[in-house]
Amino acid sequence: AVSLDVKGVRVIFRDGTASLVEEKGYVLEKHKFEQWISAEAQKAGAEVKLGHRVTDLQRVGPLTGAGKLWRVACGEKSFSAKVVVDATGPQALSSSKLGLNKRFDLVIGIQYEMMDIPQEGWLDFYLWPKLAPEGYLWMIPKCAGRANVGLVTTEKNKAKAYLDEFVKQMGWEKKVVKKTFGGPIPASGPVEKTFADGLLLVGDAAGFTSPLFEGGTHLGIVSGKLAAETAAKAIHGGDWNAKALSEYERKWKAEFPPYPKIVEGKEAMYAFTDPELNQMAHLLPKDLLGMTAWQKLGIALKLLVGNHNLVRKGVLRVFHAFKYSSAKYYGW
């Protein structure tokens, strides 16, 4: 399932200035990775029901001494469950069907898989506001010269036009596009309620994406693991009501980064113009993860001396968000 080893992330600003988040990682062939996860789950005893689309959820019972069961409807068929784990992605079925949470903010992601794209072993993230309003663009290298070239933005109706213009500006308009794919991505942080009686929300359904760069695979995996552990313990103890399942929220809050602070930093960054982002870029060291105490002091002095406009617009919140945008903090 691993397509390519990479050196980390290269953040590229409009004037060509670049900063690095240097940490080794992998680019996955996502369809193969998901097939592998499915196979491993089945080896461990899971039953996979293909061709079943959940159309309704209802609590039924009571079940003496524990709690109610769920009736999960899939068209004409239905299944019973003590605990339901909602992994329905941005659709967030339990929130919409049960009125559990308000709808989270969404951005639209679109990307092309392209051939023969120049690559240097980095995930290239482009902070170019005019071509990705309230978002960013990317080139994610894959094996055999392939790459995913895409963007996220709040401007759904213009996303493809922005991407086509980016491809043109990069000089890639004559490269072969093998496929186009994408969809909505939660972008406002975790929902208010990630657990209820007999119910746990994970991954995108819970709003678990990286606030700055919208990645979600690792957050989905870890939240799924925490939910499974919590559900198994609750069922084994004979009580799967909300109080027993609240342990899940305590676990993910202890594990995941401080979402509100990162969202604040993202909102501040996306309010910057191209020139302001370039100005910010010139303050940053080449290696974002390897900043020394002296480099941090130097940045602080530069902000105090000649960059008051950035301070007023929240650049310190942006720097704080960048701090949590490494793989260590589920940040890619």
C-alpha positions as CSV (number, residue, x, y, z in Angstrom):
1,A,0.0,0.0,0.0
2,V,3.0,2.3,0.3
3,S,3.5,4.2,-2.9
4,L,6.5,6.3,-2.0
5,D,8.8,7.3,0.9
6,V,9.0,11.1,1.5
7,K,11.2,13.4,3.4
8,G,8.4,15.6,4.8
9,V,6.5,18.7,3.9
10,R,7.7,21.7,1.9
11,V,5.5,24.8,2.5
12,I,5.9,27.1,-0.6
13,F,4.8,30.7,-0.6
14,R,3.8,32.8,-3.6
15,D,7.2,34.5,-4.0
16,G,9.0,31.1,-4.0
17,T,10.1,31.2,-0.4
18,A,9.9,27.7,1.2
19,S,10.1,26.2,4.7
20,L,10.5,22.6,5.5
21,V,8.8,20.3,8.0
22,E,11.5,17.6,7.8
23,E,10.2,14.3,9.0
24,K,10.1,11.0,7.1
25,G,6.8,9.6,6.1
26,Y,4.9,7.6,3.4
27,V,2.5,8.4,0.6
28,L,-0.2,5.6,0.5
29,E,-2.1,4.1,-2.4
30,K,-5.3,4.7,-0.4
31,H,-7.5,2.1,-2.1
32,K,-4.9,-0.6,-1.4
33,F,-4.5,0.6,2.2
34,E,-8.2,0.4,2.8
35,Q,-8.4,-3.1,1.2
36,W,-5.6,-4.2,3.6
37,I,-7.4,-2.8,6.6
38,S,-10.6,-4.6,5.6
39,A,-8.7,-7.9,5.2
40,E,-7.0,-7.5,8.5
41,A,-10.3,-6.7,10.2
42,Q,-11.9,-9.8,8.7
43,K,-8.9,-11.9,9.9
44,A,-9.6,-10.6,13.4
45,G,-13.3,-11.6,13.2
46,A,-15.0,-8.6,11.7
47,E,-17.8,-9.2,9.2
48,V,-17.8,-6.8,6.2
49,K,-21.2,-6.1,4.6
50,L,-20.7,-4.7,1.1
51,G,-23.7,-3.1,-0.7
52,H,-25.4,-2.1,2.5
53,R,-26.2,1.6,2.9
54,V,-27.5,2.7,6.3
55,T,-30.8,4.5,5.9
56,D,-31.9,4.9,9.5
57,L,-30.9,4.5,13.2
58,Q,-33.4,3.9,16.0
59,R,-33.0,3.0,19.7
60,V,-35.1,0.1,20.7
61,G,-35.5,-1.8,24.0
62,P,-35.2,-1.4,26.9
63,L,-32.7,-4.1,27.7
64,T,-32.8,-4.9,31.4
65,G,-29.7,-3.8,33.4
66,A,-27.7,-2.3,30.6
67,G,-29.3,0.0,28.0
68,K,-31.2,0.0,24.8
69,L,-30.1,-1.6,21.5
70,W,-29.7,0.1,18.2
71,R,-31.8,-0.9,15.2
72,V,-29.7,-0.1,12.1
73,A,-31.8,-0.1,8.9
74,C,-30.2,-0.8,5.5
75,G,-33.1,-0.5,3.2
76,E,-35.3,-3.6,3.8
77,K,-32.7,-5.2,6.0
78,S,-31.8,-4.3,9.5
79,F,-29.2,-5.2,12.2
80,S,-29.1,-4.9,15.9
81,A,-26.2,-3.5,17.9
82,K,-25.3,-2.5,21.4
83,V,-22.9,0.1,20.3
84,V,-22.8,1.9,16.9
85,V,-19.5,3.5,15.8
86,D,-20.3,6.2,13.2
87,A,-17.5,6.3,10.6
88,T,-19.7,7.7,7.8
89,G,-17.3,10.6,7.0
90,P,-18.5,14.1,6.2
91,Q,-22.1,12.8,5.9
92,A,-22.0,12.2,9.7
93,L,-25.2,10.1,9.6
94,S,-25.8,9.9,13.3
95,S,-25.5,13.7,13.7
96,S,-28.0,14.4,10.8
97,K,-30.5,11.6,11.6
98,L,-30.5,12.0,15.4
99,G,-29.9,15.8,15.6
100,L,-26.8,15.1,17.7
101,N,-24.6,17.9,16.4
102,K,-24.7,21.0,14.3
103,R,-23.3,20.6,10.8
104,F,-19.6,21.3,10.7
105,D,-17.9,23.7,8.3
106,L,-16.8,22.1,5.1
107,V,-14.2,22.8,2.5
108,I,-14.2,21.2,-0.9
109,G,-11.2,19.2,-2.0
110,I,-10.4,18.3,-5.6
111,Q,-7.3,16.7,-7.1
112,Y,-6.0,15.2,-10.3
113,E,-3.8,12.1,-10.5
114,M,-1.2,13.2,-13.0
115,M,1.7,11.7,-14.8
116,D,5.4,12.8,-15.2
117,I,5.2,15.6,-12.5
118,P,8.6,16.8,-11.3
119,Q,9.2,15.8,-7.7
120,E,12.0,16.0,-5.1
121,G,10.7,13.7,-2.4
122,W,8.6,16.3,-0.5
123,L,4.9,16.8,-0.1
124,D,4.6,20.3,-1.6
125,F,2.0,22.6,0.0
126,Y,1.4,25.9,-1.7
127,L,0.0,28.8,0.3
128,W,-1.3,30.8,-2.6
129,P,-4.6,32.5,-1.5
130,K,-5.7,33.8,-4.9
131,L,-5.8,30.2,-6.2
132,A,-7.1,28.5,-3.0
133,P,-9.2,31.0,-1.0
134,E,-9.2,29.8,2.7
135,G,-7.2,26.8,1.7
136,Y,-4.1,25.6,0.0
137,L,-2.8,23.7,-3.0
138,W,-0.6,20.6,-3.1
139,M,1.6,18.3,-5.1
140,I,1.8,14.9,-3.5
141,P,4.4,12.6,-5.2
142,K,3.7,9.0,-5.9
143,C,5.7,6.1,-7.5
144,A,6.4,5.9,-11.2
145,G,6.3,9.6,-11.7
146,R,2.7,10.0,-10.7
147,A,1.4,12.7,-8.4
148,N,-1.8,14.0,-6.8
149,V,-2.2,17.6,-7.7
150,G,-5.0,19.4,-5.9
151,L,-6.4,22.0,-3.6
152,V,-8.9,22.7,-0.8
153,T,-11.0,25.8,-0.7
154,T,-14.3,27.2,0.6
155,E,-15.3,28.3,-2.9
156,K,-16.9,25.0,-4.1
157,N,-18.1,26.3,-7.5
158,K,-14.7,27.6,-8.5
159,A,-12.5,24.8,-7.2
160,K,-11.8,23.1,-10.6
161,A,-11.1,26.4,-12.3
162,Y,-8.6,27.3,-9.6
163,L,-6.9,23.9,-9.9
164,D,-6.7,24.2,-13.7
165,E,-5.1,27.7,-13.3
166,F,-2.6,26.3,-10.8
167,V,-1.7,23.4,-13.2
168,K,-1.2,26.0,-16.0
169,Q,1.0,28.3,-13.8
170,M,3.1,25.3,-12.9
171,G,3.6,24.4,-16.6
172,W,1.9,21.0,-16.2
173,E,-1.1,21.6,-18.5
174,K,0.1,19.1,-21.1
175,K,0.7,16.4,-18.5
176,V,-1.7,13.4,-18.6
177,V,-4.5,13.4,-16.1
178,K,-5.4,9.8,-15.1
179,K,-8.3,10.6,-12.9
180,T,-10.1,13.3,-11.0
181,F,-11.4,12.8,-7.5
182,G,-12.3,14.7,-4.3
183,G,-15.1,15.7,-2.0
184,P,-16.1,17.6,1.1
185,I,-13.8,17.8,4.1
186,P,-14.7,18.8,7.7
187,A,-12.7,22.0,8.6
188,S,-14.0,23.4,11.9
189,G,-12.6,20.9,14.4
190,P,-14.4,18.2,16.4
191,V,-18.2,18.2,16.8
192,E,-19.6,19.0,20.2
193,K,-20.8,15.5,21.0
194,T,-18.6,12.6,20.0
195,F,-20.4,10.1,22.2
196,A,-24.0,9.4,23.3
197,D,-26.0,6.4,24.6
198,G,-24.6,3.4,22.6
199,L,-22.9,5.7,20.1
200,L,-19.4,6.8,19.2
201,L,-18.3,9.1,16.4
202,V,-14.9,8.7,14.7
203,G,-12.8,10.2,11.9
204,D,-14.5,12.7,9.6
205,A,-17.9,12.0,11.2
206,A,-16.5,13.5,14.4
207,G,-14.8,16.4,12.6
208,F,-11.3,14.8,13.2
209,T,-9.2,16.3,10.4
210,S,-5.9,18.2,10.7
211,P,-7.1,21.8,11.1
212,L,-4.4,23.5,9.1
213,F,-3.9,21.1,6.2
214,E,-7.1,19.0,6.4
215,G,-5.5,15.5,6.5
216,G,-7.5,12.8,8.3
217,T,-6.3,9.3,7.7
218,H,-4.2,9.0,10.9
219,L,-6.8,10.7,13.0
220,G,-9.4,8.3,11.7
221,I,-7.3,5.3,12.5
222,V,-6.5,6.5,16.1
223,S,-10.0,7.6,16.9
224,G,-11.3,4.3,15.6
225,K,-8.9,2.4,17.8
226,L,-9.9,4.5,20.9
227,A,-13.6,4.0,20.1
228,A,-13.2,0.2,19.7
229,E,-11.4,0.0,23.0
230,T,-14.1,2.0,24.8
231,A,-16.9,0.1,23.2
232,A,-15.4,-3.3,24.1
233,K,-14.8,-2.3,27.7
234,A,-18.4,-0.9,28.0
235,I,-20.0,-4.0,26.5
236,H,-17.8,-6.3,28.6
237,G,-19.0,-4.4,31.7
238,G,-22.6,-4.7,30.7
239,D,-23.3,-0.9,30.4
240,W,-23.0,1.0,27.2
241,N,-24.9,4.2,28.0
242,A,-23.4,7.6,27.6
243,K,-21.6,7.7,31.0
244,A,-19.7,4.5,30.2
245,L,-18.8,5.7,26.7
246,S,-17.7,9.2,27.9
247,E,-14.2,7.6,28.4
248,Y,-13.8,7.9,24.7
249,E,-13.9,11.7,24.7
250,R,-11.4,11.8,27.6
251,K,-9.1,9.6,25.6
252,W,-9.1,11.5,22.3
253,K,-8.8,14.9,24.1
254,A,-5.7,13.6,25.8
255,E,-4.3,12.2,22.6
256,F,-5.1,14.9,19.9
257,P,-3.7,18.4,19.7
258,P,-5.6,21.5,21.0
259,Y,-8.0,22.0,18.1
260,P,-9.4,25.4,19.1
261,K,-5.9,27.0,19.1
262,I,-5.0,25.5,15.7
263,V,-8.3,26.6,14.1
264,E,-7.7,30.1,15.4
265,G,-4.3,30.0,13.7
266,K,-5.7,28.7,10.5
267,E,-8.3,31.4,10.4
268,A,-5.7,34.1,11.0
269,M,-3.4,32.7,8.2
270,Y,-6.2,32.5,5.7
271,A,-7.0,36.2,6.3
272,F,-3.5,37.1,5.1
273,T,-2.9,38.4,1.6
274,D,-0.2,37.1,-0.7
275,P,2.3,39.9,0.2
276,E,1.6,39.3,3.9
277,L,2.2,35.6,3.6
278,N,5.4,36.3,1.8
279,Q,6.4,38.7,4.6
280,M,5.6,36.0,7.2
281,A,7.6,33.4,5.1
282,H,10.7,35.6,5.3
283,L,10.6,35.4,9.1
284,L,10.6,31.6,9.2
285,P,13.7,29.4,9.3
286,K,14.3,26.9,6.5
287,D,13.6,24.0,8.9
288,L,10.4,24.6,10.9
289,L,10.9,21.6,13.2
290,G,14.5,22.4,13.9
291,M,14.1,25.9,15.2
292,T,16.6,26.8,18.0
293,A,15.9,29.1,20.9
294,W,18.0,31.8,19.2
295,Q,16.0,31.5,16.0
296,K,12.7,31.9,17.9
297,L,14.2,34.9,19.7
298,G,15.2,36.4,16.3
299,I,11.7,36.0,14.9
300,A,10.3,37.7,18.0
301,L,12.6,40.6,17.6
302,K,11.8,41.0,13.9
303,L,8.1,41.0,14.7
304,L,8.6,43.7,17.3
305,V,10.8,45.9,15.1
306,G,9.2,46.0,11.7
307,N,6.2,43.6,11.3
308,H,3.5,45.1,13.5
309,N,0.9,44.5,10.8
310,L,1.4,40.8,11.0
311,V,1.2,40.9,14.8
312,R,-2.1,42.8,14.6
313,K,-3.5,40.2,12.2
314,G,-2.6,37.2,14.4
315,V,0.7,35.9,13.1
316,L,1.6,34.5,16.5
317,R,-1.5,32.3,16.3
318,V,-0.4,31.2,12.9
319,F,3.1,30.2,14.2
320,H,1.4,28.3,17.1
321,A,-0.7,26.4,14.6
322,F,2.4,25.5,12.5
323,K,3.9,24.1,15.7
324,Y,1.1,21.4,15.7
325,S,1.3,20.7,12.0
326,S,3.8,17.9,12.1
327,A,3.0,14.2,12.0
328,K,3.8,14.0,15.7
329,Y,0.6,16.0,16.4
330,Y,-1.4,14.3,13.5
331,G,-0.7,17.4,11.4
332,W,-0.2,16.4,7.8
